[in-house]
Amino acid sequence: MRPTALLPILLAACTPVELPPAGEDFAIETVSDDTAWSRWFERYTSVFGVIILASDTVPDDKLMHAAHVMAQYLDNDEDGSPDTAVVDAMVAQSAALIMFGTPGEATGSGIYVSRAIRGVAAQDLYAEETAPPDGFDASLEEVLHLVSDKGWAEVWPDRLAPEDGSELCEAMALARGGHFERVPGDYPDEAWYHYDDRTCDYPCMATEYLYWALTSMLGAQADRCDDIANEWEPCTSTLVEDMDPAVYALLADPALGLPTMLPDGSYGPAE
């Protein structure tokens, strides 16, 4: 898995550029030519006010799939009423999902080193990894990273922030067999979470930990146990509950209102 820290782009010391205005949910809008965003993105949509930007190589169905996954994370019971506090936190921080066709396109665009815009908390997602015909749907991961870091962590910082001292990070220390600010040379034998990408800092590792635990509880990893065991061992809800009771109790706490059903990209609130 690629490291998940929100992109360190858009942080140069220059005048911030606002995200495009939120329109009707799931309506595809054109990025105005007179904004800095048009350098990279052609279209955008919004989900409860959270913006998703897409380059011209991202098909509409991929853009819509990502939007529906986001909606299902934010309004998991699909009653049409997302958690207002979480959405407000994301909008206040200019949280945005940015979509390119491929990693190579994104890197070649220059956006990661751009000095044109700042102040946006951007998470990347690529069309080629979104709802592929055969393979894991990466939108389940990348959209969740944005929602968890810029939504849930802001509303419940003592519990879900990817920072030392939160309940999430206390559980992560148990899962890793100790507190490690950086990836250790070797994890203890008793560890069941052993992320080893050294480019991933401590908050990044905590965000990955939440992703692995929650999506395993929701059933996303049950068919991938062997493939992901090098990073994460308890690949089903039952295994999370048995091996990692601390994070299971945290993420299943109804007071937090976290998802109980895995998004499938077909959001449809009841009338």
Helices and strands as residue ranges (DSSP letters): E 29-30, G 36-39, E 43-47, E 50-54, H 60-74, H 84-92, E 95-100, H 103-109, G 111-113, E 121-126, G 127-129, H 139-147, I 148-152, H 153-155, H 157-160, H 167-176, H 202-217, H 225-228, H 237-243, H 245-251
